[in-house]
Structures are given as C-alpha cells and as structure tokens.
Amino acid sequence: MRSLIDVLDLTVNEIDELIEVANDIIANPDKYSEKCKGKKLATLFYEPSTRTRLSFTAAMMELGGNVLGFSEASSSSAMKGESVADTAKMLSCYADIIAMRSPKEGAPFVAAKAASIPVINAGDGGHCHPTQTLGDLLTIKREVGRLNNLTVGFCGDLKYGRTVHSFINALSRYENIKIVLISPEELKLPNYVKYEVLDKNNMEYRETTSLEEAIPTLDVLYMTRIQQERFVDIDEYNRLKDSYILTLDKLANAKKSLAIMHPLPRVNEISVKVDEDERACYFKQALYGKYMRMALILKLLKEAEDKKKEERFSLDDVVINQYICTNPRCITSTEQELDHIFRCVDKEHNIFRCIYCEKRAN
C-alpha cells in the first residue's frame, strides 16, 4: 500500500499534479465537498500539534469525510506499551487512511510497513515533515509565481528543523535554486544534508551567521524557531533562543517581492509588526497546507482503491541487520524486534543510512 513518508516519495510530476488539484480545490471547493464521503482519517499524534493535526482534520472534513484518533500519546494505548506496528494494524480495521506524528524518527515508516491502509508522515522527530513541504511549495508557487530560479534563505534552527530538511530535499529537484543557510554555528545544517542533497545535486549554497547580510539577496526567507523540545541541554537552548528576530527594520533592504515564510508556531523570531507587511506569507502558508493535504488524501485514497502497491526501496538498495542504528531518537531504539534496515546512499564511498531516521552507519 502506498504511503507518504518522505517528500521524495513523490515525483516532481506528482507534486505538480497535487498543486494543480489544490489550486482547483481553492477555486471550486463545492466540487470536492463530498469526495471522501464515507471515508475515515485516523490521526495518530504522539507529539503535541496544533496546525498539522487541525489541518488534517479540516482537510478531511472539507472533503466530506470523518476523523478519528488521538492528539497525544497519553490518550493512546502507547501508554500501555502497545507498539507502533500493532497500533497501525489495529487502525487499519477502523479507518481508510492514517496521518501520524511521532517524536520517534522513522515511526511513520514502521506504521506504513504494518498497516494495510495508506500512512502519511505528519512529522517524525527531527527527521522530516513532507506535508509541511507540500504546503510550502504551494505557497511559493502562488505567492512568488515559480518554483525555479529562486534564492531561498533558511534562518534559525537548521540542525533539528525537520521542515528545513524536507524543504531542501524538495527544492533540490528544481532548476537554478540557490540556498543561503543562516544559523548560529551550533545549529548549522547537518553535514549529511549538505553533502547528500546540496553537493550531490550541484546546488549553489553558502552559510552565514548574519540575517541582515543575507536578506537583500533573497526571493524567499524561511524563518524557523529554535526548538526547545529538541535540546538535551536547556542552557544551550536559552543561549541560542534569541539568535534571530525578524523586524521591519531588517526588511528595509529586502526585495519588494520577498516571500516571508515560517512553518509555525512562532515564538519571537518574527515580530508581530511584520504580520501587516504584504510580504508576510506564513498564515497563508498554513492555509495552503490544508489544501495540499486535501489533494494528497484524495491521491492516496484513489491509489489505495486502485490497489496500486509500491515499495519505497528495492532489495538491492538495502541491508538488513548488518548495522545497528545508534540514534537514540530513532524508532528502532524502542520498537520491539524491529529490523535495522540501512539503505545505500553512496555506492562509491560505501555510505549507508538508516531508512527510519537517516543516521549514518558507523
């Protein structure tokens, strides 16, 4: 059964089709108001969420479907020790499609392997957040007018920011994309993303600690919060949390066509005074995310009805239990009897990464 675990599970053509459907939903909402009549979406949210959970709920309801599930781990049988795989098998008896968020990296992939219905990754730890990326792409398409020939700045937490990692992966498949990475040294983009995404795709990028220096060159500015929940050391969080605050003064030299984006929630990294600037797109971005989730739900349900089956990786790409994942946030650290599966991402240098969380094999 086909699921969406990573944005790269979709081809560029498929993303274009989703954007086309989302635009049609925006223009003709009544046309889609009963497309999912009789269908049920299960929302499995093991981690707090406002926008993503309510966006999925609104998406399914506006398609005429129903929603069931839970909004925190304490409301589920996970508190009794039930595994992710067992939960997914059980939900397959009650629902037609699952949207899952977990602090454990790779948990949605485990669910997708076990479920007999499509599973959508709604965010897994610091790994990736594909439906946020789909909303981001629609935002740029509608607000900037193109997905090629862009200079995109990412500012803030680039180390733990799953939205950043997913978005850079998606942008790597478009033409003439230049990336500016703006962060403190402690929160720089992981080297594996630079090498395996930016370098491998010959993407032009540069790193800087200065937001003011970078702003004039940008077509898109993607602000992110410093994520307290990803830090082990609270003192390090407190030292870094106010590293970047976007104000109207800092936008003085920015392009008039700049699109200011943020995956939300915002803490203080964008002044509320910026909200009135016509370049602020982050609340529109949340709305566009709902429309892309509607389009995605329709696509996966249709493919499920057509009984199309796809595997994310061929057997030639992976090794099983040859390596052990050492990432303590990986789902393999808690899920019972779960195979450690590693995918070869670079045959020349013999680089293997965990398929659940992308930790490199030691």
C-alpha positions in Angstrom: 0.0 0.0 0.0 1.5 3.4 -1.0 2.2 5.9 1.8 3.9 9.2 2.1 6.9 9.1 4.4 9.3 11.5 2.7 8.6 14.2 0.2 11.0 12.4 -2.2 8.4 9.5 -2.3 6.7 11.8 -4.8 8.0 12.7 -8.2 8.1 16.3 -9.4 5.3 15.5 -11.8 3.2 14.1 -8.9 3.9 17.3 -6.9 2.8 19.4 -9.8 -0.4 17.4 -10.0 -1.0 17.9 -6.3 -0.5 21.6 -6.8 -2.9 21.6 -9.7 -5.6 19.8 -7.6 -5.0 22.1 -4.6 -5.5 25.1 -6.9 -8.7 23.6 -8.2 -9.9 23.0 -4.7 -9.3 26.6 -3.8 -11.2 27.7 -6.9 -14.0 25.2 -6.7 -14.5 24.0 -3.1 -18.0 22.7 -3.6 -16.8 20.3 -6.3 -14.8 18.5 -3.6 -17.2 18.7 -0.7 -18.2 15.0 -0.8 -15.2 13.4 -2.5 -14.4 11.5 0.7 -17.9 10.8 1.9 -17.9 7.6 3.9 -14.1 7.6 4.4 -12.3 7.9 7.7 -9.0 9.5 8.5 -7.2 8.3 11.7 -4.9 11.0 13.3 -2.2 9.3 15.4 -0.4 12.2 17.1 2.1 11.1 19.7 3.5 14.6 19.9 1.7 17.9 20.5 0.5 19.7 17.4 -2.0 22.4 16.6 -1.6 23.4 12.9 -0.8 20.0 11.4 -3.4 18.0 13.3 -6.2 20.5 12.8 -5.1 21.0 9.2 -5.5 17.3 8.5 -8.8 17.3 10.4 -10.1 20.3 8.4 -8.9 18.8 5.2 -10.8 15.5 5.7 -13.9 17.2 6.9 -14.0 19.6 3.9 -13.7 16.6 1.7 -16.8 15.2 3.3 -15.0 12.5 5.4 -14.8 11.8 9.1 -11.9 11.9 11.5 -11.0 9.7 14.5 -7.8 9.3 16.6 -5.9 10.9 19.4 -3.9 14.1 19.9 -1.3 12.9 22.4 0.4 9.7 23.4 -1.2 9.7 26.9 -4.6 9.3 25.2 -3.5 6.1 23.4 -2.5 2.5 24.2 1.1 3.5 23.8 0.9 4.3 27.5 0.2 0.6 28.0 3.2 -0.4 25.9 1.4 -1.0 22.5 3.9 -0.9 19.6 3.6 1.5 16.6 3.2 -1.5 14.3 0.3 -3.0 16.4 -1.4 0.4 16.5 -1.2 0.7 12.8 -2.6 -2.8 12.2 -5.4 -2.1 14.6 -6.3 1.3 13.0 -6.3 -0.4 9.6 -9.5 -2.1 10.8 -11.2 1.2 11.6 -10.0 3.8 9.1 -9.2 4.3 5.4 -6.0 6.4 5.8 -3.7 7.4 8.7 -1.9 10.7 9.5 0.8 10.1 12.1 3.2 12.4 14.1 5.7 11.0 16.5 8.8 12.2 18.3 10.5 8.9 17.2 12.2 9.2 13.9 11.1 6.5 11.5 7.8 5.7 13.4 5.6 6.5 10.4 7.6 4.2 8.2 7.2 1.4 10.7 3.4 2.1 10.7 3.3 2.1 6.9 5.0 -1.3 6.8 2.5 -2.7 9.2 -0.7 -1.0 8.0 -3.0 -2.2 5.2 -4.1 1.4 4.5 -2.0 4.5 3.4 0.0 6.3 6.1 1.0 9.9 5.9 4.0 11.1 7.8 2.9 14.2 9.7 6.3 14.8 11.2 8.8 12.3 12.9 11.2 13.8 15.4 13.9 15.9 13.7 13.7 13.8 10.6 11.2 15.1 8.1 7.8 16.7 7.6 6.6 16.1 4.0 3.2 17.6 4.1 4.6 20.8 5.5 6.9 20.8 2.5 4.0 20.3 0.1 2.2 23.4 1.6 5.5 25.3 1.4 5.8 24.5 -2.3 2.2 25.6 -3.0 2.9 28.9 -1.0 5.9 29.7 -3.2 4.0 28.8 -6.4 1.1 31.1 -5.5 2.9 33.9 -3.9 6.1 34.1 -5.9 4.8 32.5 -9.1 7.5 30.0 -9.8 9.4 27.1 -8.3 12.6 27.5 -10.4 15.2 30.3 -10.4 14.9 31.2 -6.7 17.3 32.2 -3.9 15.9 30.7 -0.7 17.2 31.6 2.7 16.7 29.3 5.7 17.2 31.0 9.1 17.3 29.7 12.6 17.4 26.1 13.7 18.8 24.2 10.7 20.1 21.3 12.7 16.9 20.0 14.2 14.4 21.6 11.8 12.7 18.7 10.0 10.8 21.3 7.9 14.1 22.7 6.7 15.5 19.2 5.8 12.3 18.2 3.9 12.1 21.5 2.1 15.7 21.5 0.9 15.2 17.9 -0.4 12.2 19.1 -2.4 13.9 22.2 -3.8 16.9 20.1 -4.9 14.8 18.8 -7.8 14.0 22.2 -9.3 16.2 24.3 -11.5 18.6 27.1 -10.5 17.9 27.1 -6.8 20.4 28.9 -4.6 20.4 28.3 -0.9 21.5 30.6 1.9 21.9 29.0 5.3 21.6 31.4 8.2 22.2 30.0 11.6 24.5 30.0 14.7 27.4 27.6 14.5 25.7 25.2 16.9 22.6 24.9 14.7 24.1 24.6 11.3 22.6 22.3 8.6 23.9 18.8 9.2 26.8 17.8 7.0 25.0 14.8 5.5 22.3 17.1 4.1 24.9 19.4 2.6 26.7 16.5 1.0 23.9 14.2 0.1 21.5 16.8 -1.1 23.2 20.1 -1.9 26.5 18.9 -3.1 25.2 15.8 -4.9 22.7 18.0 -6.8 25.2 20.7 -7.6 23.2 23.3 -5.7 24.8 26.6 -5.1 24.7 27.4 -1.4 26.5 29.5 1.3 26.5 29.7 5.0 26.4 32.8 7.1 25.5 33.9 10.7 24.2 37.3 9.6 20.5 37.6 8.7 20.9 41.3 7.8 23.6 40.5 5.3 21.6 37.8 3.6 18.2 39.4 3.3 18.8 41.6 0.2 19.6 38.6 -2.0 16.6 36.5 -1.2 13.4 35.7 -3.0 12.1 33.6 -0.1 13.0 33.8 3.6 12.1 30.7 5.6 12.3 31.6 9.3 12.3 28.8 11.9 12.0 28.8 15.7 14.8 27.5 17.9 13.1 24.2 19.1 13.4 23.8 22.8 12.0 20.2 22.7 14.9 19.1 20.5 17.6 20.2 23.0 19.1 17.9 25.7 20.9 20.9 27.3 18.4 23.6 28.4 21.3 26.1 29.0 22.3 25.8 25.3 18.7 26.4 24.3 18.5 29.5 26.5 21.7 30.8 25.0 20.6 30.4 21.4 16.8 31.0 21.5 17.0 34.7 20.6 19.7 34.4 17.9 17.4 35.8 15.1 14.4 38.1 15.4 13.0 39.4 12.1 11.8 43.0 12.4 10.5 45.6 9.9 13.9 47.4 10.2 15.7 44.3 9.0 13.4 44.2 6.0 14.3 47.7 4.8 16.7 46.3 2.2 14.7 43.3 1.2 13.1 42.8 -2.2 9.5 44.0 -2.5 8.7 40.6 -3.9 10.2 38.7 -1.0 8.0 35.9 0.5 8.5 35.6 4.2 7.6 32.0 5.4 7.6 30.2 8.7 6.2 26.6 9.4 4.8 27.9 12.8 4.4 28.0 15.7 6.2 31.3 16.1 7.7 32.3 19.4 9.5 35.6 19.0 11.6 35.1 15.8 9.3 37.2 13.7 8.0 40.5 15.2 4.2 40.7 15.2 4.6 44.0 13.4 5.8 42.1 10.4 2.4 40.4 10.1 1.0 43.5 8.4 3.7 43.6 5.8 2.4 42.3 2.4 5.4 40.1 2.1 4.4 38.0 5.2 3.1 34.7 3.9 3.2 32.4 7.0 -0.5 32.4 7.8 -1.4 31.9 4.1 1.2 29.1 4.2 -0.8 27.3 7.0 -4.0 27.6 4.8 -2.2 26.3 1.7 -1.0 23.4 3.7 -4.6 22.3 4.3 -5.3 22.4 0.5 -2.3 20.3 -0.3 -3.3 17.8 2.4 -6.7 17.6 0.8 -5.1 16.9 -2.6 -2.8 14.3 -1.0 -5.6 12.5 0.8 -7.5 12.2 -2.5 -4.5 10.9 -4.3 -3.6 8.2 -1.8 -7.1 7.0 -1.3 -7.6 6.7 -5.1 -4.4 4.7 -5.4 -5.5 2.5 -2.5 -8.8 1.8 -4.2 -6.9 1.0 -7.4 -4.8 -1.4 -5.3 -1.5 0.0 -6.5 1.4 -1.2 -4.5 4.8 0.4 -4.4 7.9 -0.3 -2.3 10.0 2.6 -1.1 13.3 0.8 -1.6 14.3 -2.2 -3.8 16.0 -5.1 -2.1 19.2 -4.1 -4.0 19.4 -0.8 -2.1 19.2 -2.1 1.5 21.0 -4.3 4.0 19.1 -5.8 7.0 20.6 -6.1 10.5 24.1 -5.7 9.1 24.4 -2.4 11.0 22.8 -1.1 14.3 21.3 2.4 14.4 22.8 4.4 17.2 20.4 7.3 17.1 18.6 7.3 20.5 15.7 9.2 18.9 15.2 6.5 16.2 12.2 4.3 16.3 14.5 1.3 16.4 15.5 2.2 19.9 12.1 1.4 21.3 10.1 -0.8 18.8 10.2 -4.4 19.7 12.0 -6.8 17.3 12.3 -4.2 14.6 14.8 -5.0 11.8 17.7 -2.5 11.5 17.5 -1.6 7.7 20.1 0.5 6.1 19.9 2.0 2.6 23.0 2.6 0.4 23.0 6.3 -0.5 26.5 6.4 -2.0 27.9 3.3 -3.5 31.3 4.9 -4.4 32.0 5.8 -0.8 30.0 2.8 0.7 27.7 5.1 2.7 24.6 3.5 4.3 21.9 5.3 6.2 19.1 4.1 8.5 15.9 4.1 6.5 14.0 5.2 9.6 16.0 8.3 10.7 18.9 8.6 8.2 21.6 8.1 10.8 24.8 7.0 9.0 26.0 3.5 9.7 29.2 3.5 11.8 
